[in-house]
Amino acid sequence: MHSAASESAIAVSSPSRPLLRILGVGFGIAVIVGNTIGSGILLTPGEIAAHLRSPWSVMGVWALGGVYALVCTLSVTELATTLSQAGGWYVFSQRAFGQYGGFIVGFCDWIMQSSAIAYLAVAAGEFAADLEPAIRGRERLTSVAFVIILMSLNLLGLREGSWTQKITSLMKALALMAFVIACFVFSGRIVPGGLAVPRALTQLPPEGLLFAVIVALEAVVVSYDGWYGAIYFVEEDADPAKNLPRSSIVGVVACGAIFLLVNAAYLHILSTKGLAASKMPAAEAAEAMFGGLGRSAILVVSLITAISTINASLMIAPRILFGMARDGLMPRWLTPVNAGGTPGVGLLLSAGVSILLVLSGSFETIVAMASILFVAVYLSGFVSLFILRSRYRETLRPFKMWGYPWSNLAICIASAGFLIGAVVADPRHALFTAAVIALSYPVYAIYLK
Protein backbone atom coordinates (compact mmCIF):
# COMPACT_ATOMS: atom_id res chain seq x y z
CA MET A 1 0.00 0.00 0.00
CA HIS A 2 1.16 3.52 -0.79
CA SER A 3 2.15 5.75 2.06
CA ALA A 4 2.53 9.49 2.40
CA ALA A 5 5.87 9.26 0.60
CA SER A 6 4.03 9.21 -2.69
CA GLU A 7 1.94 12.22 -1.73
CA SER A 8 3.04 15.81 -1.90
CA ALA A 9 4.15 17.19 1.45
CA ILE A 10 2.39 20.44 0.58
CA ALA A 11 -0.88 21.27 -1.09
CA VAL A 12 -0.78 20.38 -4.78
CA SER A 13 -3.06 22.25 -7.14
CA SER A 14 -3.88 20.66 -10.47
CA PRO A 15 -3.30 22.74 -13.59
CA SER A 16 -6.26 23.26 -15.92
CA ARG A 17 -4.84 20.72 -18.39
CA PRO A 18 -2.75 17.68 -17.32
CA LEU A 19 0.48 16.50 -18.89
CA LEU A 20 0.07 13.86 -21.60
CA ARG A 21 1.00 10.26 -20.80
CA ILE A 22 2.27 9.26 -24.24
CA LEU A 23 6.02 8.63 -23.83
CA GLY A 24 7.76 5.27 -23.73
CA VAL A 25 11.11 3.51 -23.64
CA GLY A 26 12.27 4.93 -26.98
CA PHE A 27 11.95 8.51 -25.84
CA GLY A 28 13.58 7.73 -22.50
CA ILE A 29 16.66 6.33 -24.24
CA ALA A 30 16.71 9.24 -26.70
CA VAL A 31 16.61 11.93 -24.02
CA ILE A 32 19.37 10.23 -22.02
CA VAL A 33 21.59 9.89 -25.11
CA GLY A 34 20.75 13.44 -26.18
CA ASN A 35 21.33 14.89 -22.72
CA THR A 36 24.51 12.92 -21.96
CA ILE A 37 26.53 12.75 -25.16
CA GLY A 38 27.63 16.34 -25.67
CA SER A 39 30.80 18.24 -26.39
CA GLY A 40 32.58 16.43 -23.54
CA ILE A 41 33.41 13.34 -25.58
CA LEU A 42 34.68 15.54 -28.44
CA LEU A 43 36.91 17.76 -26.31
CA THR A 44 37.88 16.33 -22.89
CA PRO A 45 39.57 13.01 -23.84
CA GLY A 46 42.81 14.87 -24.60
CA GLU A 47 42.83 16.45 -21.14
CA ILE A 48 42.18 13.06 -19.54
CA ALA A 49 44.92 11.35 -21.52
CA ALA A 50 47.35 14.14 -20.58
CA HIS A 51 46.83 13.25 -16.91
CA LEU A 52 47.03 9.46 -17.28
CA ARG A 53 49.29 8.79 -20.33
CA SER A 54 48.43 5.11 -20.50
CA PRO A 55 45.82 3.62 -22.87
CA TRP A 56 44.56 1.18 -20.24
CA SER A 57 44.27 3.96 -17.67
CA VAL A 58 42.38 6.14 -20.14
CA MET A 59 39.91 3.36 -20.98
CA GLY A 60 39.71 2.40 -17.31
CA VAL A 61 38.58 5.82 -16.06
CA TRP A 62 35.96 6.07 -18.81
CA ALA A 63 34.69 2.61 -17.84
CA LEU A 64 34.70 3.58 -14.16
CA GLY A 65 32.77 6.74 -15.01
CA GLY A 66 30.21 4.58 -16.78
CA VAL A 67 29.83 2.35 -13.71
CA TYR A 68 29.35 5.46 -11.54
CA ALA A 69 26.67 6.79 -13.91
CA LEU A 70 24.90 3.42 -13.95
CA VAL A 71 24.80 3.10 -10.16
CA CYS A 72 23.59 6.71 -9.91
CA THR A 73 20.89 5.88 -12.44
CA LEU A 74 19.68 2.96 -10.32
CA SER A 75 19.30 5.30 -7.34
CA VAL A 76 17.23 7.94 -9.11
CA THR A 77 15.21 5.32 -10.98
CA GLU A 78 13.93 4.02 -7.64
CA LEU A 79 13.09 7.56 -6.57
CA ALA A 80 11.38 8.47 -9.84
CA THR A 81 9.28 5.32 -10.09
CA THR A 82 8.20 5.76 -6.47
CA LEU A 83 7.49 9.50 -6.74
CA SER A 84 6.31 9.65 -10.33
CA GLN A 85 5.73 13.40 -10.65
CA ALA A 86 7.21 16.01 -12.98
CA GLY A 87 10.06 18.10 -11.64
CA GLY A 88 13.06 15.77 -11.53
CA TRP A 89 15.46 16.23 -8.62
CA TYR A 90 13.17 18.84 -7.06
CA VAL A 91 10.53 16.20 -6.32
CA PHE A 92 12.90 14.00 -4.31
CA SER A 93 14.40 16.85 -2.30
CA GLN A 94 11.06 18.43 -1.52
CA ARG A 95 9.81 15.14 -0.04
CA ALA A 96 13.04 14.49 1.87
CA PHE A 97 14.10 17.97 3.02
CA GLY A 98 10.92 20.01 2.95
CA GLN A 99 9.82 23.01 0.94
CA TYR A 100 12.98 25.10 1.15
CA GLY A 101 15.24 22.15 0.34
CA GLY A 102 13.08 21.37 -2.66
CA PHE A 103 13.03 25.01 -3.72
CA ILE A 104 16.83 25.30 -3.65
CA VAL A 105 17.42 22.08 -5.58
CA GLY A 106 14.71 22.84 -8.15
CA PHE A 107 15.84 26.42 -8.73
CA CYS A 108 19.50 25.39 -9.03
CA ASP A 109 18.55 22.62 -11.44
CA TRP A 110 16.59 25.07 -13.60
CA ILE A 111 19.51 27.52 -13.65
CA MET A 112 21.81 24.67 -14.71
CA GLN A 113 19.52 23.68 -17.58
CA SER A 114 19.05 27.27 -18.77
CA SER A 115 22.79 27.98 -18.70
CA ALA A 116 23.43 24.69 -20.54
CA ILE A 117 21.04 25.80 -23.31
CA ALA A 118 22.92 29.10 -23.64
CA TYR A 119 26.37 27.51 -23.57
CA LEU A 120 25.46 24.90 -26.18
CA ALA A 121 23.68 27.43 -28.37
CA VAL A 122 26.84 29.54 -28.48
CA ALA A 123 28.83 26.42 -29.39
CA ALA A 124 26.30 25.55 -32.11
CA GLY A 125 26.60 29.05 -33.55
CA GLU A 126 30.38 28.72 -33.70
CA PHE A 127 30.18 25.29 -35.34
CA ALA A 128 27.76 26.67 -37.94
CA ALA A 129 30.08 29.63 -38.65
CA ASP A 130 33.00 27.26 -39.19
CA LEU A 131 30.90 25.29 -41.67
CA GLU A 132 29.45 28.31 -43.47
CA PRO A 133 31.70 31.40 -43.76
CA ALA A 134 28.68 33.63 -44.48
CA ILE A 135 27.59 33.17 -40.84
CA ARG A 136 30.86 34.53 -39.43
CA GLY A 137 30.24 37.69 -37.46
CA ARG A 138 26.65 36.57 -36.82
CA GLU A 139 27.39 33.66 -34.49
CA ARG A 140 25.28 34.99 -31.60
CA LEU A 141 22.26 35.61 -33.81
CA THR A 142 22.66 32.10 -35.22
CA SER A 143 22.77 30.75 -31.66
CA VAL A 144 19.54 32.58 -30.84
CA ALA A 145 17.96 31.20 -34.03
CA PHE A 146 18.76 27.63 -32.94
CA VAL A 147 17.07 28.21 -29.57
CA ILE A 148 14.00 29.81 -31.16
CA ILE A 149 13.58 27.03 -33.75
CA LEU A 150 13.85 24.25 -31.16
CA MET A 151 11.63 26.16 -28.73
CA SER A 152 8.98 26.51 -31.46
CA LEU A 153 9.06 22.77 -32.18
CA ASN A 154 8.56 22.02 -28.50
CA LEU A 155 5.86 24.67 -28.19
CA LEU A 156 3.84 22.73 -30.79
CA GLY A 157 3.60 19.87 -28.33
CA LEU A 158 5.17 16.89 -26.62
CA ARG A 159 4.96 14.71 -29.72
CA GLU A 160 6.91 17.19 -31.82
CA GLY A 161 9.52 17.71 -29.10
CA SER A 162 9.91 14.00 -28.47
CA TRP A 163 10.32 13.18 -32.17
CA THR A 164 12.90 15.94 -32.50
CA GLN A 165 14.76 14.35 -29.61
CA LYS A 166 14.55 10.85 -31.05
CA ILE A 167 15.76 11.93 -34.49
CA THR A 168 18.66 14.10 -33.29
CA SER A 169 19.79 11.52 -30.71
CA LEU A 170 19.76 8.76 -33.34
CA MET A 171 21.70 10.96 -35.79
CA LYS A 172 24.23 11.76 -33.07
CA ALA A 173 24.74 8.10 -32.13
CA LEU A 174 25.01 6.95 -35.76
CA ALA A 175 27.45 9.74 -36.60
CA LEU A 176 29.73 8.83 -33.71
CA MET A 177 29.59 5.15 -34.65
CA ALA A 178 30.47 6.06 -38.24
CA PHE A 179 33.45 8.03 -36.88
CA VAL A 180 34.58 5.01 -34.84
CA ILE A 181 34.32 2.66 -37.83
CA ALA A 182 36.19 5.14 -40.03
CA CYS A 183 39.02 5.37 -37.51
CA PHE A 184 39.61 1.63 -37.65
CA VAL A 185 38.94 1.13 -41.36
CA PHE A 186 40.82 4.14 -42.78
CA SER A 187 43.66 4.47 -40.29
CA GLY A 188 46.09 3.39 -43.02
CA ARG A 189 45.61 6.77 -44.73
CA ILE A 190 47.45 8.60 -41.91
CA VAL A 191 51.02 9.74 -42.46
CA PRO A 192 53.18 8.50 -39.53
CA GLY A 193 54.59 11.18 -37.24
CA GLY A 194 52.03 13.74 -38.32
CA LEU A 195 51.29 14.91 -34.79
CA ALA A 196 54.00 16.52 -32.73
CA VAL A 197 54.09 15.38 -29.11
CA PRO A 198 55.59 17.64 -26.43
CA ARG A 199 58.41 15.93 -24.59
CA ALA A 200 56.69 16.45 -21.23
CA LEU A 201 53.88 14.16 -22.38
CA THR A 202 56.26 11.22 -22.76
CA GLN A 203 57.02 11.26 -19.04
CA LEU A 204 55.03 10.15 -16.00
CA PRO A 205 52.38 12.56 -14.63
CA PRO A 206 54.23 15.00 -12.33
CA GLU A 207 51.33 15.22 -9.87
CA GLY A 208 51.37 11.51 -9.05
CA LEU A 209 49.17 8.71 -10.35
CA LEU A 210 46.45 8.88 -7.66
CA PHE A 211 45.92 12.61 -8.09
CA ALA A 212 45.95 12.19 -11.88
CA VAL A 213 43.23 9.53 -11.69
CA ILE A 214 41.05 11.72 -9.44
CA VAL A 215 41.36 14.73 -11.76
CA ALA A 216 40.68 12.55 -14.80
CA LEU A 217 37.63 11.00 -13.13
CA GLU A 218 36.21 14.45 -12.40
CA ALA A 219 36.43 15.29 -16.11
CA VAL A 220 34.83 11.95 -17.01
CA VAL A 221 31.95 12.48 -14.56
CA VAL A 222 31.30 15.91 -16.12
CA SER A 223 31.21 14.25 -19.55
CA TYR A 224 28.65 11.69 -18.32
CA ASP A 225 26.41 14.42 -16.90
CA GLY A 226 22.91 13.98 -18.34
CA TRP A 227 22.36 10.29 -17.47
CA TYR A 228 19.30 11.30 -15.41
CA GLY A 229 17.43 12.90 -18.35
CA ALA A 230 14.45 10.53 -18.34
CA ILE A 231 13.37 11.25 -14.72
CA TYR A 232 11.90 14.64 -15.67
CA PHE A 233 9.29 12.98 -17.89
CA VAL A 234 8.09 10.24 -15.55
CA GLU A 235 4.63 11.84 -15.28
CA GLU A 236 4.34 11.76 -19.07
CA ASP A 237 5.39 8.11 -19.42
CA ALA A 238 2.59 5.70 -20.31
CA ASP A 239 3.95 3.11 -17.82
CA PRO A 240 6.81 4.58 -15.77
CA ALA A 241 7.12 1.57 -13.45
CA LYS A 242 8.17 -0.60 -16.42
CA ASN A 243 9.51 1.90 -18.93
CA LEU A 244 11.76 4.08 -16.79
CA PRO A 245 14.06 1.29 -15.52
CA ARG A 246 14.43 -0.06 -19.05
CA SER A 247 15.11 3.27 -20.73
CA SER A 248 17.42 4.50 -17.95
CA ILE A 249 19.60 1.40 -17.83
CA VAL A 250 19.73 0.93 -21.63
CA GLY A 251 20.37 4.64 -22.17
CA VAL A 252 23.27 4.84 -19.73
CA VAL A 253 24.85 1.61 -20.96
CA ALA A 254 24.56 2.89 -24.55
CA CYS A 255 26.26 6.17 -23.61
CA GLY A 256 29.05 4.30 -21.80
CA ALA A 257 29.60 2.01 -24.78
CA ILE A 258 29.77 4.98 -27.18
CA PHE A 259 32.24 6.80 -24.94
CA LEU A 260 34.50 3.75 -24.73
CA LEU A 261 34.38 3.11 -28.48
CA VAL A 262 35.13 6.75 -29.33
CA ASN A 263 38.11 6.76 -26.94
CA ALA A 264 39.35 3.51 -28.45
CA ALA A 265 39.17 5.17 -31.86
CA TYR A 266 41.11 8.21 -30.62
CA LEU A 267 43.81 6.00 -29.16
CA HIS A 268 44.02 3.95 -32.35
CA ILE A 269 44.50 7.02 -34.57
CA LEU A 270 46.41 9.42 -32.35
CA SER A 271 48.11 7.10 -29.81
CA THR A 272 48.06 7.97 -26.11
CA LYS A 273 50.76 10.62 -26.53
CA GLY A 274 49.02 12.20 -29.49
CA LEU A 275 45.68 12.20 -27.69
CA ALA A 276 47.31 13.84 -24.67
CA ALA A 277 48.59 16.63 -26.93
CA SER A 278 45.24 17.16 -28.63
CA LYS A 279 42.72 19.88 -27.82
CA MET A 280 40.10 18.62 -30.30
CA PRO A 281 40.87 14.93 -30.84
CA ALA A 282 37.83 14.17 -32.99
CA ALA A 283 38.65 16.94 -35.46
CA GLU A 284 42.35 16.04 -35.52
CA ALA A 285 41.65 12.35 -36.06
CA ALA A 286 39.18 13.03 -38.87
CA GLU A 287 41.50 15.59 -40.49
CA ALA A 288 44.40 13.15 -40.29
CA MET A 289 42.38 10.62 -42.29
CA PHE A 290 40.39 12.78 -44.73
CA GLY A 291 41.91 16.26 -44.63
CA GLY A 292 39.55 19.26 -44.69
CA LEU A 293 36.58 17.03 -45.53
CA GLY A 294 37.12 15.09 -42.31
CA ARG A 295 37.23 18.27 -40.26
CA SER A 296 33.96 19.46 -41.86
CA ALA A 297 32.33 16.12 -41.06
CA ILE A 298 33.29 16.45 -37.40
CA LEU A 299 31.88 19.98 -37.33
CA VAL A 300 28.57 18.57 -38.60
CA VAL A 301 28.65 15.89 -35.88
CA SER A 302 29.43 18.57 -33.30
CA LEU A 303 26.52 20.70 -34.51
CA ILE A 304 24.09 17.77 -34.34
CA THR A 305 25.41 16.92 -30.89
CA ALA A 306 24.79 20.46 -29.64
CA ILE A 307 21.30 20.68 -31.17
CA SER A 308 20.25 17.36 -29.62
CA THR A 309 21.41 18.43 -26.16
CA ILE A 310 19.79 21.88 -26.48
CA ASN A 311 16.49 20.21 -27.33
CA ALA A 312 16.75 17.90 -24.31
CA SER A 313 17.38 20.84 -21.96
CA LEU A 314 14.54 22.84 -23.54
CA MET A 315 12.23 19.93 -22.74
CA ILE A 316 13.57 19.48 -19.21
CA ALA A 317 13.68 23.09 -17.96
CA PRO A 318 9.94 23.92 -18.18
CA ARG A 319 9.00 20.69 -16.43
CA ILE A 320 11.11 21.71 -13.42
CA LEU A 321 9.21 25.00 -13.25
CA PHE A 322 5.88 23.21 -13.80
CA GLY A 323 6.46 20.80 -10.91
CA MET A 324 7.54 23.57 -8.53
CA ALA A 325 4.69 25.90 -9.53
CA ARG A 326 2.09 23.17 -9.13
CA ASP A 327 3.34 22.62 -5.58
CA GLY A 328 3.17 26.33 -4.81
CA LEU A 329 6.90 27.06 -4.87
CA MET A 330 6.81 29.06 -8.10
CA PRO A 331 4.16 31.43 -9.51
CA ARG A 332 0.91 29.80 -10.60
CA TRP A 333 1.24 31.23 -14.10
CA LEU A 334 3.96 28.64 -14.77
CA THR A 335 1.51 25.72 -14.49
CA PRO A 336 -0.53 25.96 -17.75
CA VAL A 337 -0.04 23.07 -20.16
CA ASN A 338 -0.95 23.74 -23.80
CA ALA A 339 -3.05 21.46 -25.98
CA GLY A 340 0.08 19.68 -27.22
CA GLY A 341 1.12 18.73 -23.68
CA THR A 342 3.91 21.30 -23.21
CA PRO A 343 4.18 23.61 -20.17
CA GLY A 344 4.21 26.54 -22.59
CA VAL A 345 4.85 29.47 -20.25
CA GLY A 346 7.70 27.61 -18.56
CA LEU A 347 9.21 26.84 -21.97
CA LEU A 348 9.01 30.48 -23.07
CA LEU A 349 10.58 31.66 -19.81
CA SER A 350 13.40 29.10 -19.97
CA ALA A 351 14.17 29.86 -23.63
CA GLY A 352 13.97 33.60 -22.95
CA VAL A 353 16.47 33.44 -20.10
CA SER A 354 18.81 31.32 -22.23
CA ILE A 355 18.59 33.79 -25.12
CA LEU A 356 19.40 36.68 -22.79
CA LEU A 357 22.45 34.77 -21.57
CA VAL A 358 23.56 34.14 -25.16
CA LEU A 359 23.18 37.80 -26.13
CA SER A 360 24.87 39.05 -22.97
CA GLY A 361 28.00 37.09 -23.80
CA SER A 362 28.85 37.07 -20.10
CA PHE A 363 27.45 33.89 -18.63
CA GLU A 364 30.81 32.37 -17.72
CA THR A 365 30.07 32.83 -13.99
CA ILE A 366 26.75 31.00 -14.31
CA VAL A 367 28.39 28.15 -16.24
CA ALA A 368 31.11 27.93 -13.56
CA MET A 369 28.43 27.86 -10.85
CA ALA A 370 26.54 25.15 -12.73
CA SER A 371 29.64 22.95 -12.81
CA ILE A 372 29.65 23.04 -9.00
CA LEU A 373 25.89 22.75 -8.58
CA PHE A 374 25.33 19.70 -10.74
CA VAL A 375 27.21 17.36 -8.37
CA ALA A 376 25.47 18.98 -5.37
CA VAL A 377 22.11 18.28 -7.03
CA TYR A 378 23.13 14.64 -7.60
CA LEU A 379 24.11 14.32 -3.96
CA SER A 380 20.79 15.73 -2.77
CA GLY A 381 18.99 12.95 -4.63
CA PHE A 382 21.14 10.13 -3.30
CA VAL A 383 20.76 11.38 0.28
CA SER A 384 17.01 11.70 -0.34
CA LEU A 385 16.84 7.98 -1.07
CA PHE A 386 18.28 7.15 2.36
CA ILE A 387 15.84 9.52 4.07
CA LEU A 388 12.74 8.35 2.19
CA ARG A 389 13.61 4.66 2.60
CA SER A 390 13.91 5.23 6.34
CA ARG A 391 10.89 7.49 6.71
CA TYR A 392 8.44 5.53 4.54
CA ARG A 393 9.34 1.87 4.94
CA GLU A 394 5.98 0.53 3.71
CA THR A 395 5.84 2.50 0.47
CA LEU A 396 5.39 0.43 -2.66
CA ARG A 397 8.52 0.77 -4.78
CA PRO A 398 8.09 -0.51 -8.37
CA PHE A 399 11.88 -0.58 -8.77
CA LYS A 400 14.47 -1.03 -6.04
CA MET A 401 18.08 0.03 -6.33
CA TRP A 402 20.44 -2.91 -6.76
CA GLY A 403 22.85 -3.40 -3.87
CA TYR A 404 21.17 -0.88 -1.56
CA PRO A 405 22.32 0.54 0.89
CA TRP A 406 26.00 -0.03 0.00
CA SER A 407 25.67 1.00 -3.63
CA ASN A 408 23.89 4.22 -2.66
CA LEU A 409 26.45 4.90 0.07
CA ALA A 410 29.27 4.44 -2.46
CA ILE A 411 27.88 7.04 -4.87
CA CYS A 412 27.17 9.43 -1.98
CA ILE A 413 30.82 9.24 -0.95
CA ALA A 414 32.03 9.56 -4.54
CA SER A 415 29.73 12.51 -5.24
CA ALA A 416 30.81 14.24 -2.03
CA GLY A 417 34.41 13.75 -3.12
CA PHE A 418 33.72 15.24 -6.55
CA LEU A 419 31.93 18.18 -4.92
CA ILE A 420 34.86 18.84 -2.60
CA GLY A 421 37.19 18.64 -5.59
CA ALA A 422 35.10 21.17 -7.52
CA VAL A 423 35.11 23.56 -4.56
CA VAL A 424 38.87 23.24 -4.08
CA ALA A 425 39.50 23.72 -7.80
CA ASP A 426 37.32 26.85 -8.01
CA PRO A 427 36.89 28.38 -4.53
CA ARG A 428 35.87 31.81 -5.84
CA HIS A 429 32.85 30.51 -7.73
CA ALA A 430 32.09 28.06 -4.91
CA LEU A 431 31.81 30.97 -2.45
CA PHE A 432 29.71 32.93 -4.91
CA THR A 433 27.41 29.93 -5.34
CA ALA A 434 27.04 29.54 -1.58
CA ALA A 435 26.22 33.25 -1.25
CA VAL A 436 23.53 33.05 -3.94
CA ILE A 437 21.96 30.04 -2.19
CA ALA A 438 22.02 31.86 1.16
CA LEU A 439 20.41 34.97 -0.36
CA SER A 440 17.65 32.85 -1.86
CA TYR A 441 16.08 32.18 1.54
CA PRO A 442 14.69 35.71 2.07
CA VAL A 443 13.23 35.60 -1.44
CA TYR A 444 11.67 32.21 -0.75
CA ALA A 445 10.28 33.31 2.63
CA ILE A 446 8.78 36.52 1.23
CA TYR A 447 7.22 34.72 -1.71
CA LEU A 448 5.52 32.08 0.46
CA LYS A 449 4.13 34.73 2.78
Buried (B, 14 or more C-beta within 10 A) or exposed (E): EEEEBBEBBEEEEEBEEEBBBBBBBBBBBBBBBBBBBBBBBBBBBBBBBBBBBBBEBBBBBBBBBBEBBBBBBBBBBBBBBBBBBBBBBBBBBBBBBEBBBBBBBBBBBBBBBBBBBBBBBBBBBBBBBBBEEEBEEBBBEBBBBBBEBBBEBBBBBBBBBBBBBBBBBBBBBEBBBEBBEBBEEBBEEBEEEEBEBEEEBEEEBEEEBEEBBBBBBBBBBBBBBBBBBBBBBBBBBEEBBBBBBBBBBBBBBBBBEBBBBBBBBBBBBBBBBBBBBBEBBBBBBBBBBBEEEBBBBBBBBBBBBBBBBBBBBBBBBBBBBBBBBBBBBBEEEBBBBBEBBBBBBBBBBBBEBBBEBBBEEEBEEBBBBBBBBBBBBBBBBBBBBBBBBEEBEEBEBBBBBBEBEEBBEBBBEBBBBBBEBBBEEBEEBBEBBEEBBEEBEEEBEEEEE
